[in-house]
Amino acid sequence: MKRPLLGIAIAFSAGILSEQVLDIPVFYLLAYAVVFLFLAVLFKRSRTAFLIFAALVFLFTGALASKQYNSLPRNHIKNLLTVPSGLHKQVFLRGQIINEPAQKITYYKMKESRFLLEANALKAARGWQPVSGIVSVNVFDPRCDFKYGDRIILEGEIYQPRGATNPGQFDYKKFLERKKIFYVIRARKGDFYKIVSRGRILPVRAAAYKVRERAERFIDAYFPFNEAAVLKAILLGKREDIDDDINEDFVKTGTAHILAISGLHVGLLVYIFILLFKFFRLPFKVWFFILAPLVLFYAVMVDSRPPVTRAAVMTLVFLLGRLLKREQDLLNTLGLSALVILYLNPNDIMDIGFQLSFLTVGSIIYFTPRLHHYKAMPLKALAVSFCAWMGSAPFIAAYFNIFSPVTIIANLFVVPWMFFVLSSAVIFVLFGAVSPILALIFSQTADFSILVLLKAAAFLANFPSAYFYVKSPPWILILVFYLFLFLFFERKRVGIRAKFFLFGALIFINLVIWINVIFTSEAPLKISFLDVGKGDSILLEFPRGGTMLIDGGEALGADMGRTVVGRYLSSKGINKIDVVLATHPHTDHVGGLVWVLKNFRVGLFLDNGDMEANPLYAECQRLIKQKKVKKGVVREGDTITGFYGAKLLVLNPPLRKFEELNDNSIVIKVCAGDFSALLCGDIREEAAKNLLLVHAGELPSKILKVPHHGGSLGDAGQEFFETINPEITVISLGNKGVNREAQSALNGLKTEIYRTDRSGAVIITDGRK
């Protein structure tokens, strides 16, 4: 075999995936591995038979590695502690901190410290009992000063992390489970904690974290906040402080890998040091014995993420090959990198960073040489950028629902410019540490290079047709795409003419487009009540593609516009919203609309005309003017039309408004054939009484969105709900719970009740959930 490690890595990966899907018992995995190993030895003279049996051996070996990694000991905290989803339990835990705690100040001015704790004892009714396993810890206390290696005793609420409750949302629970973390502890001021001793688990890691901490303080002292945040991200792997708008610019241009430590950063840093070594005329053997430990130390310092580990392994193989004067095969080296990463953690195969890193590098290595007729350097650079984009675009569309044609151009500038950014940053750190004057001089150069990078990303992100939101393509289509690419570049070997590929591609593209058009035109009315905690966000999708977004949830602390509403819209391939309606100007309804207005095209913005002195609603108004969005005010008696097969009646607020802002919430009745839905915003008792008095005949509806997150409607509550008499009732709320009187009134009806805090997003199509 020309590339044995690549073949082994593919078989090993297939085994991991098979085991995670099928959950095969260990006995069968071990038995099959032994049998196929015996057959491989028996048929070693037959090349075809040997390769088949050897591949099966590594397939079952990969499955065994996955099984062993994910098996938990009896005293694991998951097996000893039972905390149902959505509930919490107060516990005392003893253990050791195994990573560098990340500290920040929350939006409500509380100091938060996050870290991983390797537990060794749990306090139960009978006293302390030994446990194992890792838990994620969040401590909210201004006194906290935790360090890597500290042995601590901690009191706090332990609970299961909540998974994705909305389509398209990041699944934090699965992310932690891939690291074998099943519980989170939240400790607040007043909870007990004690640092038993300051310790170190791995001296090299402790030293790496100390270097990173000093570098962070050094950068913060010489750079403005945003530039410091970007520099810490691209040099030290610390992304916590990056502004959301800056991060989004890089996502839209397909250059988000710039803000996360990846193989590009490792490669550029190695190249910078090689240039320094050449400048000082150091022999290659000296290079090796300096660079090899330096690369490993850097990988540890940035927490050994899969892309960094891949780059570190490939760099070490390259350096070792140069030292031994042996020729290297890049695809074979790529296979070795995958084996190292998956041996340490088989679950990394599901890590997005792992998949994109290997896809991108593999595409560059495999496809670029096949574009051999491009000899001019600019065209070669364009070919590399195109191959990287081509190899990763389907997975980026599947995971992030974005398609960025501008990526090809963006990488032509960003990747070379990163050399200047990192060079100036390295020089600043190395020489600035010696002299404050040199630090000031070199910080100006580094600051300028970062500003140029940010301006370029912002410019390219706003370039016409720079990006599109797309639905996640089916995995079968992604596989067909990669098969098509492979056959196209190997067409001479397989004997297929290029014109047949072109013809097939045109048929395939037309099928995808027209099937999507047909399904869109025939789609029924759909209402999505998103889980945004204590807040509202409702998406109406009408036949023939019309869309209306009502409210956007909160944006203080967790921005629901970015994490929930935006992700849901992009997962559906929505790029333009015909109408955005803000029921009233409270932050738990309009906060997330800031993100929506920034990142989506909006045809018309409607509200009730009320103004409140909160900065989020003021920002909405500023964005409406800046983007020249049409704006209107609606009140009782208005009808919103223009959506095929449906009309929307505005039942509240009346022309003579109430004193209470909540009572002035816009109430909409959606009518489409025999389907109807009443969306009540945050109205309270006065508005409910007025609706019963003026619009009693229009209130009955099949679907009800309960007012004010299940709050009290006073004396009007019972009659209000009985008049509507819904078949399906939806309550959008956080963890506060539903008012007892409102719950009692609803329980007296023959209605199905869904709560977003329990069910997650509630999606109703033509009256059917």
C-alpha positions in Angstrom: 0.0 0.0 0.0 1.3 3.5 -0.9 -0.6 5.1 2.0 -1.2 2.5 4.7 -1.8 4.9 7.5 -4.5 6.7 5.5 -6.3 3.4 4.9 -6.0 2.4 8.6 -7.4 5.7 9.7 -10.4 5.4 7.4 -11.1 1.8 8.6 -10.6 2.9 12.3 -13.0 5.9 11.8 -15.6 3.7 10.2 -15.4 1.3 13.2 -15.9 4.2 15.6 -19.0 5.4 13.7 -20.4 1.9 13.4 -20.1 1.3 17.2 -21.7 4.6 18.1 -24.6 3.9 15.8 -25.1 0.2 16.5 -23.9 -0.2 20.1 -22.3 -3.6 19.5 -21.4 -5.7 22.6 -17.7 -5.9 23.4 -17.6 -9.7 23.1 -18.6 -9.6 19.4 -16.3 -6.8 18.6 -13.3 -8.6 20.1 -14.3 -11.9 18.5 -14.6 -10.4 15.0 -11.3 -8.6 15.4 -9.5 -11.8 16.3 -11.2 -13.8 13.5 -10.3 -11.2 10.9 -6.8 -10.9 12.2 -6.4 -14.6 11.8 -7.8 -14.5 8.3 -5.5 -11.6 7.3 -2.5 -13.6 8.4 -3.8 -16.8 6.7 -4.4 -14.9 3.3 -1.3 -12.6 3.5 -0.1 -13.8 0.1 -3.3 -12.7 -1.6 -3.1 -8.9 -1.7 -6.8 -8.3 -2.2 -8.0 -10.7 0.5 -5.3 -9.4 2.9 -6.3 -5.8 2.4 -10.0 -6.6 3.0 -9.4 -8.6 6.2 -6.8 -6.1 7.5 -9.4 -3.3 6.9 -12.0 -5.2 8.9 -9.4 -5.8 11.7 -8.9 -2.0 12.1 -12.6 -1.4 11.7 -13.4 -3.6 14.7 -10.4 -2.2 16.6 -11.9 1.3 16.1 -15.2 0.0 17.4 -13.5 -1.5 20.4 -11.6 1.8 21.1 -14.9 3.7 21.0 -16.6 1.1 23.3 -13.8 1.2 25.8 -13.5 5.0 25.9 -17.3 5.5 26.5 -17.6 2.8 29.1 -18.1 4.2 32.6 -16.8 2.7 35.9 -19.4 1.7 38.5 -18.5 4.6 40.7 -18.9 7.1 38.0 -20.9 10.1 39.1 -23.5 9.4 36.4 -24.1 6.0 37.8 -24.3 7.1 41.5 -26.3 10.3 41.2 -29.8 10.5 39.7 -30.9 14.1 38.8 -33.9 14.1 36.4 -33.6 16.5 33.4 -34.9 19.9 34.3 -34.3 19.5 38.1 -31.3 20.2 40.3 -29.9 18.9 43.6 -27.7 20.5 46.1 -24.5 18.5 46.6 -21.0 18.7 48.1 -18.2 17.4 45.7 -14.5 17.0 46.2 -12.0 16.9 43.3 -9.2 18.5 41.3 -9.4 21.2 38.6 -8.0 19.7 35.4 -8.0 22.8 33.1 -7.3 26.5 33.3 -10.3 28.2 34.8 -11.9 30.8 32.4 -13.0 33.9 34.2 -15.3 36.7 33.0 -17.7 39.3 34.3 -21.3 38.5 33.4 -23.7 41.1 32.1 -25.2 41.5 35.6 -21.7 42.4 36.9 -21.0 39.1 38.7 -17.6 37.4 38.5 -17.9 33.9 36.9 -15.3 31.2 36.9 -15.7 28.1 34.7 -13.6 25.0 34.9 -13.6 21.2 34.7 -13.5 19.3 38.0 -12.3 15.6 38.2 -14.4 14.4 41.1 -13.1 11.9 43.6 -15.7 12.1 46.4 -19.4 12.9 46.8 -21.0 13.8 50.1 -24.2 11.7 50.5 -26.5 10.8 53.4 -23.9 8.4 54.8 -21.0 10.8 54.4 -18.3 11.0 51.8 -18.2 8.2 49.2 -15.6 7.8 46.4 -16.7 8.7 42.9 -15.1 9.2 39.5 -15.9 11.3 36.4 -15.6 14.9 35.3 -18.2 17.7 35.9 -18.4 21.2 34.4 -18.4 23.8 37.1 -19.7 27.4 37.0 -18.9 29.5 40.1 -20.6 32.9 40.5 -18.6 34.6 43.3 -16.3 37.7 43.3 -14.0 35.9 45.8 -13.2 32.9 43.5 -9.6 32.5 42.6 -9.3 29.0 41.2 -6.2 27.7 39.5 -5.3 24.6 37.4 -4.5 21.7 39.7 -6.3 23.0 42.8 -7.9 20.4 45.0 -11.2 21.8 46.2 -14.4 21.0 48.1 -17.4 22.7 46.5 -21.1 23.0 47.3 -23.6 23.8 44.5 -26.6 22.8 42.4 -25.9 19.9 40.2 -28.1 19.3 37.1 -28.0 17.8 33.6 -27.1 20.3 30.9 -30.0 21.1 28.7 -29.7 19.9 25.1 -30.9 21.8 22.0 -34.6 22.7 22.4 -35.0 24.4 19.1 -34.1 23.2 15.5 -30.8 24.5 14.4 -29.6 25.3 18.0 -26.2 24.3 19.3 -26.5 21.1 21.4 -24.4 21.9 24.5 -25.5 18.6 26.2 -24.1 16.4 23.3 -21.0 18.6 23.2 -20.3 17.8 26.8 -21.3 14.1 26.5 -18.6 13.6 23.8 -16.1 14.6 26.6 -17.9 12.2 29.0 -19.3 15.1 31.0 -22.9 14.5 32.1 -23.5 17.0 34.9 -22.9 20.7 35.5 -22.5 22.3 38.9 -23.6 25.9 39.5 -22.3 27.5 42.7 -23.4 30.9 43.8 -22.2 33.4 46.4 -23.0 31.9 49.8 -22.4 28.3 48.7 -19.5 26.7 50.5 -16.2 26.1 48.7 -12.7 25.5 50.0 -9.3 25.2 48.2 -7.8 22.3 50.0 -4.4 22.6 48.4 -2.7 24.1 45.4 -1.4 21.2 43.2 -0.2 20.4 39.7 -1.3 17.4 37.7 1.0 17.8 34.7 4.0 20.2 35.2 4.2 20.9 31.4 0.5 21.9 31.2 0.9 24.0 34.3 3.8 25.8 32.7 1.9 26.3 29.5 -1.1 27.8 31.3 1.2 30.1 33.2 2.8 31.3 29.9 -0.6 31.9 28.4 -1.9 33.8 31.5 1.2 36.1 31.3 0.7 36.6 27.6 -2.9 37.5 28.1 -2.1 40.2 30.7 0.7 41.5 28.4 -1.7 41.8 25.5 -4.5 43.4 27.6 -2.0 46.1 28.7 -1.1 47.3 25.2 -4.2 46.7 23.0 -7.7 48.1 22.9 -10.4 45.7 24.0 -11.6 44.3 20.6 -8.1 44.1 19.1 -6.8 42.4 22.3 -9.7 39.9 22.1 -8.9 39.0 18.5 -5.2 38.7 19.2 -5.8 36.4 22.2 -8.0 34.3 20.1 -5.6 33.8 17.2 -2.5 33.5 19.3 -3.6 31.9 22.6 -6.9 30.2 21.7 -8.9 32.4 24.1 -12.2 33.4 22.3 -14.4 34.4 25.2 -14.1 38.2 24.7 -14.6 38.4 20.9 -17.5 40.6 20.0 -20.4 38.8 18.4 -20.5 41.1 15.4 -16.8 40.6 14.7 -17.2 36.8 15.0 -20.2 36.9 12.6 -18.2 38.8 9.9 -15.7 35.9 9.9 -18.5 33.3 9.8 -20.2 35.0 6.8 -16.9 35.2 4.9 -16.0 31.6 5.6 -12.9 32.6 7.5 -14.0 31.7 11.1 -11.0 29.4 11.3 -8.9 32.5 11.7 -10.4 33.1 15.1 -9.9 29.6 16.3 -6.5 28.1 16.8 -6.1 25.7 13.8 -3.5 24.1 11.6 -3.1 27.4 9.8 -1.9 29.1 13.0 0.5 26.3 13.8 1.9 26.2 10.3 2.4 30.0 10.1 4.0 30.1 13.5 6.4 27.3 12.5 7.2 29.2 9.3 7.9 32.4 11.2 10.4 30.6 13.5 12.0 28.9 10.6 12.6 32.3 9.0 14.1 33.5 12.3 16.4 30.5 12.5 17.5 31.1 8.9 18.2 34.7 9.7 20.5 33.7 12.5 21.9 30.9 10.3 21.2 28.0 12.6 21.6 24.5 11.3 18.6 22.3 10.7 19.4 20.0 13.6 19.1 23.0 15.9 15.8 23.9 14.3 14.4 20.4 15.0 15.4 20.3 18.7 13.9 23.8 19.2 10.8 23.5 17.0 9.6 20.0 18.0 9.2 20.7 21.7 8.0 24.2 21.0 5.2 22.9 18.8 4.2 20.3 21.4 4.3 23.0 24.2 2.1 25.3 22.1 -0.4 22.5 21.4 -0.7 21.9 25.1 -1.1 25.7 25.8 -4.1 26.0 23.5 -5.7 22.8 25.0 -4.8 20.4 22.2 -7.9 20.9 20.1 -8.2 18.4 17.2 -7.1 20.8 14.5 -4.0 21.8 16.5 -3.2 18.2 17.3 -3.4 17.4 13.6 -1.2 20.2 12.7 1.3 19.4 15.4 1.6 15.7 14.3 2.0 16.7 10.7 4.6 19.3 11.6 6.6 16.8 13.7 6.5 14.2 10.9 7.7 16.9 8.4 10.5 17.9 10.7 11.5 14.3 11.4 11.4 13.5 7.7 13.7 16.4 7.0 16.0 15.3 9.8 16.2 11.7 8.5 16.1 12.8 4.8 13.0 10.7 4.2 10.3 11.7 1.7 6.9 12.3 3.3 3.4 11.6 1.9 1.0 14.2 3.1 -2.1 12.1 2.9 -0.3 9.3 4.8 0.7 11.9 7.5 -2.9 13.1 7.6 -4.0 9.6 8.3 -1.4 9.3 11.2 -2.8 12.6 12.7 -6.3 11.2 12.6 -5.2 8.0 14.3 -3.5 9.9 17.1 -6.5 12.1 17.8 -9.1 9.3 17.6 -7.0 7.0 19.8 -6.9 9.7 22.5 -10.7 10.4 22.1 -12.7 8.4 19.6 -15.7 10.8 20.2 -13.7 13.5 18.5 -14.8 12.0 15.2 -18.1 13.9 15.8 -16.4 17.1 16.6 -17.0 19.8 13.9 -13.5 21.1 14.2 -12.0 17.7 13.6 -14.2 17.1 10.5 -13.6 20.4 8.9 -9.9 20.4 9.6 -9.3 17.1 8.0 -11.7 17.8 5.1 -10.1 21.1 4.3 -6.5 19.9 4.5 -7.4 16.6 2.7 -9.1 18.6 -0.1 -6.0 20.9 -0.5 -3.6 17.9 -0.6 -5.7 15.8 -3.0 -7.4 18.2 -5.4 -4.8 21.1 -5.7 -2.1 19.0 -7.5 -4.8 17.9 -10.0 -5.1 21.5 -11.1 -1.5 21.3 -12.4 -2.0 23.5 -15.4 -2.2 26.6 -13.2 1.5 27.7 -12.9 1.2 31.4 -12.1 1.5 32.0 -8.3 -1.8 34.0 -8.1 -3.7 31.2 -9.9 -2.0 28.6 -7.7 -3.2 30.5 -4.6 -6.7 30.7 -6.1 -6.6 27.0 -6.7 -5.7 26.2 -3.1 -8.4 28.5 -1.8 -11.0 27.0 -4.2 -10.1 23.4 -3.2 -10.3 24.3 0.5 -13.7 25.9 0.0 -14.9 23.1 -2.3 -14.0 20.4 0.2 -15.5 22.0 3.3 -18.5 23.9 1.9 -21.0 20.9 2.1 -20.2 20.3 5.8 -20.3 24.0 6.6 -23.8 24.2 4.9 -24.9 21.1 6.9 -23.7 22.4 10.3 -23.9 26.1 10.0 -26.5 26.6 7.3 -24.4 29.1 5.4 -23.0 29.0 1.9 -20.3 31.6 1.3 -19.0 32.1 -2.3 -16.9 35.0 -1.0 -14.8 32.5 0.9 -12.6 31.9 -2.1 -11.7 35.6 -2.4 -11.6 36.1 1.3 -9.0 33.4 1.9 -6.8 34.9 -0.8 -6.3 37.9 1.4 -6.9 36.7 4.9 -4.5 33.7 4.9 -1.5 35.7 3.6 -2.4 38.6 5.9 -2.4 36.3 8.8 1.3 35.9 8.3 1.7 39.6 9.1 -0.7 39.5 12.0 1.1 36.5 13.6 4.6 37.8 12.8 3.9 41.2 14.4 2.3 39.4 17.4 5.2 37.1 17.9 7.7 39.9 17.6 5.6 42.0 20.1 5.6 39.2 22.6 9.2 38.2 22.2 10.8 41.7 22.2 8.1 43.6 24.0 8.7 41.4 27.1 12.3 42.7 27.2 11.6 46.4 26.9 8.4 48.5 27.4 9.5 50.9 24.6 9.9 48.0 22.1 6.5 46.6 23.4 4.8 50.0 22.6 6.4 50.1 19.1 5.6 46.6 18.1 2.2 46.7 19.6 1.3 49.5 17.1 2.4 47.4 14.2 0.4 44.4 15.5 -2.6 46.6 16.2 -2.6 48.0 12.7 -2.4 44.5 11.2 -5.4 43.3 13.3 -7.4 46.4 12.3 -6.8 45.7 8.6 -7.9 42.1 9.2 -11.2 43.2 10.9 -11.9 45.9 8.3 -11.4 43.4 5.5 -13.7 40.8 7.1 -16.4 43.4 7.6 -16.1 44.7 4.0 -16.2 41.2 2.5 -19.1 40.2 4.8 -21.2 43.1 3.4 -20.2 42.4 -0.2 -23.3 41.7 -2.4 -24.2 38.0 -2.4 -21.2 37.2 -0.1 -23.2 34.6 1.7 -26.6 32.8 1.7 -28.4 30.9 4.4 -29.3 27.4 3.2 -31.2 24.4 4.6 -29.0 21.6 5.8 -28.5 19.3 2.8 -29.3 15.6 3.4 -26.1 13.6 4.1 -26.8 11.4 1.1 -26.5 14.4 -1.1 -23.3 15.4 0.5 -21.9 11.9 -0.1 -23.1 12.1 -3.8 -21.3 15.4 -4.0 -18.0 14.1 -2.8 -18.3 11.0 -5.0 -19.0 13.2 -8.0 -15.8 15.3 -7.1 -13.7 12.2 -6.8 -14.9 10.7 -10.1 -14.5 14.0 -11.9 -10.8 14.4 -10.9 -10.2 10.7 -11.6 -12.3 10.7 -14.8 -9.3 9.7 -17.0 -8.6 6.7 -14.7 -12.2 5.5 -14.7 -12.7 6.4 -18.3 -15.6 8.9 -18.1 -15.7 12.0 -20.3 -16.0 15.5 -18.7 -19.1 16.4 -20.7 -21.0 13.6 -19.0 -20.1 15.1 -15.6 -21.3 18.5 -16.7 -24.6 17.1 -18.0 -25.1 15.1 -14.7 -24.3 18.2 -12.6 -26.9 20.3 -14.4 -29.6 17.6 -14.0 -28.7 17.3 -10.3 -28.7 21.0 -9.6 -32.1 21.4 -11.4 -33.6 18.6 -9.5 -32.5 20.1 -6.1 -33.8 23.6 -7.1 -37.1 22.5 -8.6 -38.0 20.0 -5.8 -37.4 22.8 -3.3 -39.6 25.2 -5.3 -42.4 22.6 -5.6 -42.3 21.8 -1.8 -42.2 25.5 -0.9 -45.3 26.3 -3.1 -47.3 23.4 -1.7 -46.2 23.9 2.0 -49.0 24.4 4.5 -49.2 27.2 7.0 -46.7 26.6 9.8 -46.3 28.3 13.2 -43.2 27.8 15.3 -43.2 28.8 18.9 -39.5 29.0 19.8 -38.1 28.2 23.2 -36.5 31.5 24.2 -36.9 31.1 27.9 -38.9 33.9 29.5 -39.8 35.7 26.3 -41.6 35.3 23.0 -40.6 34.5 19.5 -43.0 33.1 16.9 -42.3 32.4 13.2 -45.2 32.2 10.8 -44.5 30.5 7.4 -47.2 30.9 4.8 -47.8 28.9 1.6 -45.7 30.1 -1.3 -42.8 31.3 0.9 -44.2 34.2 2.9 -42.6 34.7 6.4 -43.5 36.7 9.5 -41.5 36.9 12.7 -43.3 38.0 15.9 -40.8 39.1 18.6 -37.3 37.8 19.1 -36.8 36.9 22.8 -34.3 38.3 25.2 -30.8 39.6 24.5 -29.4 40.2 28.0 -27.0 37.5 29.0 -27.7 35.0 26.3 -28.7 36.6 23.1 -31.7 34.6 21.9 -31.6 36.4 18.5 -28.1 34.9 17.9 -28.4 31.5 19.6 -32.0 30.6 18.9 -34.0 32.8 16.5 -31.1 33.4 14.0 -30.1 29.7 14.1 -33.6 28.6 13.4 -34.1 31.0 10.5 -30.8 30.1 8.9 -31.5 26.3 9.4 -34.6 26.8 7.3 -32.7 28.6 4.6 -34.5 31.9 5.2 -32.5 35.0 4.1 -35.4 37.5 4.0 -38.3 38.0 6.5 -41.2 39.7 4.9 -42.6 41.1 8.1 -41.1 41.5 11.6 -43.6 42.4 14.3 -42.6 43.6 17.8 -45.7 43.2 20.0 -44.4 45.7 22.5 -41.0 47.2 23.4 -40.0 45.1 26.5 -36.5 43.5 26.2 -37.8 39.9 26.5 -39.6 40.4 23.2 -37.5 42.8 21.2 -34.0 42.0 22.4 -33.3 39.2 19.9 -34.7 41.3 17.0 -31.4 43.4 17.1 -29.6 40.3 15.8 -32.2 39.6 13.3 -32.2 43.1 11.8 -28.4 43.0 11.6 -28.1 39.7 9.8 -31.3 39.2 7.8 -33.1 41.3 5.2 -36.4 42.6 6.5 -39.2 43.8 4.2 -41.4 45.6 6.8 -41.2 46.2 10.6 -44.4 46.7 12.5 -44.9 47.7 16.2 -47.6 49.3 18.3 -46.1 52.7 18.4 -45.1 52.6 22.1 -41.6 53.7 23.1 -39.7 52.6 26.1 -36.3 53.8 27.3 -34.3 50.6 26.8 -31.2 50.5 24.6 -32.2 47.3 22.8 -35.4 48.8 21.3 -33.5 52.0 20.5 -30.9 49.9 18.6 -33.8 48.3 16.7 -35.0 51.7 15.6 -31.5 52.7 14.6 -31.0 49.6 12.5 -34.4 50.1 10.8 -33.3 53.6 9.7 -29.8 52.5 8.8 -31.0 49.6 6.6 -34.0 51.6 5.2 -36.5 49.0 6.4 -40.1 50.1 5.9 -41.9 50.7 9.2 -45.5 50.8 10.2 -47.7 51.0 13.3 -50.7 48.7 13.8 -53.7 48.9 16.1 -57.1 47.4 16.7 -59.1 47.0 13.5 -56.1 46.7 11.1 -55.6 43.8 8.8 -52.2 42.5 7.7 -52.5 41.1 4.2 -50.2 40.0 1.4 -49.7 36.4 2.5 -51.2 33.8 0.2 -54.2 32.0 1.7 -54.1 33.9 5.0 -55.1 37.1 6.7 -54.1 38.5 10.0 -56.5 40.5 12.2 -55.1 43.0 14.7 -57.4 42.9 17.8 -55.2 44.9 20.2 -54.1 47.6 21.2 -57.2 49.9 20.9 -56.8 53.5 19.6 -57.1 54.7 23.2 -54.3 52.8 24.8 -53.9 51.4 28.3 -51.6 52.8 30.9 -49.8 49.5 31.2 -47.3 48.7 28.4 -48.0 45.0 28.6 -51.7 45.6 28.0 -50.8 47.5 24.8 -49.2 44.3 23.3 -50.3 43.6 19.7 -52.8 40.7 19.6 -53.0 38.9 16.3 -55.5 36.4 15.0 -54.2 34.4 12.1 -56.9 32.9 9.8 -56.2 30.5 7.0 -59.2 28.5 5.8 -60.6 26.6 8.9 -57.3 27.1 10.7 -57.0 29.9 13.3 -54.5 31.0 15.9 -54.7 33.7 18.6 -51.3 35.2 19.5 -51.8 37.3 22.7 -48.4 38.9 23.4 -48.1 40.0 27.0 -51.6 41.4 27.6 -53.0 41.3 31.1 -56.4 41.8 32.8 -57.4 45.2 31.3 -56.7 44.2 27.7 -58.3 40.8 28.2 -61.5 42.4 29.5 -61.5 44.8 26.5 -61.1 41.9 24.1 -64.0 40.1 25.7 -66.1 43.2 25.4 -65.3 44.3 21.8 -64.0 41.1 20.0 -65.7 38.2 21.8 -66.9 36.8 18.4 -63.4 36.8 17.0 -61.6 35.2 19.9 -62.5 31.5 19.3 -59.4 29.9 17.8 -57.9 26.4 17.4 -54.5 27.6 18.6 -53.8 29.9 21.6 -50.5 31.5 22.6 -51.2 32.2 26.3 -50.7 35.8 27.3 -47.7 37.0 29.4 -46.0 33.6 29.8 -48.8 32.1 31.7 -49.3 35.0 34.0 -52.5 36.0 35.8 -55.4 37.6 33.9 -57.3 38.3 37.1 -61.1 38.1 37.0 -61.1 37.9 33.2 -58.9 34.8 33.0 -61.6 32.0 33.2 -64.0 33.7 30.8 -61.1 34.6 28.4 -59.9 31.1 28.0 -63.4 29.6 27.8 -64.3 32.0 25.1 -61.3 31.1 23.0 -61.7 27.4 23.7 -58.5 26.3 21.9 -57.7 22.8 20.8 -53.9 23.4 21.3 -52.5 25.8 23.9 -48.9 27.0 23.9 -47.2 28.7 26.8 -43.8 30.4 26.2 -42.0 30.7 29.5 -38.7 30.1 31.4 -38.4 28.3 34.7 -40.8 30.6 36.7 -43.9 28.5 36.1 -47.5 29.2 35.2 -49.9 31.2 37.4 -52.1 28.9 39.4 -55.4 30.5 38.3 -54.4 30.5 34.7 -53.3 26.8 34.9 -56.6 25.9 36.6 -58.6 27.7 33.9 -56.7 25.9 31.2 -57.0 22.5 32.9 -60.8 22.9 32.8 -60.7 23.1 29.0 -60.4 20.2 26.5 -57.1 21.5 25.2 -53.6 20.1 24.7 -51.2 22.2 26.6 -47.5 22.6 25.6 -44.9 24.6 27.5 -41.7 25.6 25.8 -39.7 25.1 29.1 -40.7 21.4 29.0 -41.3 20.6 25.3 -38.9 23.0 23.7 -40.0 24.6 20.4 -43.6 23.8 19.5 -44.2 23.6 15.8 -47.7 23.4 14.5 -48.6 22.8 10.8 -52.2 23.5 9.7 -53.4 23.0 13.3 -51.5 19.8 13.9 -48.4 19.7 16.1 
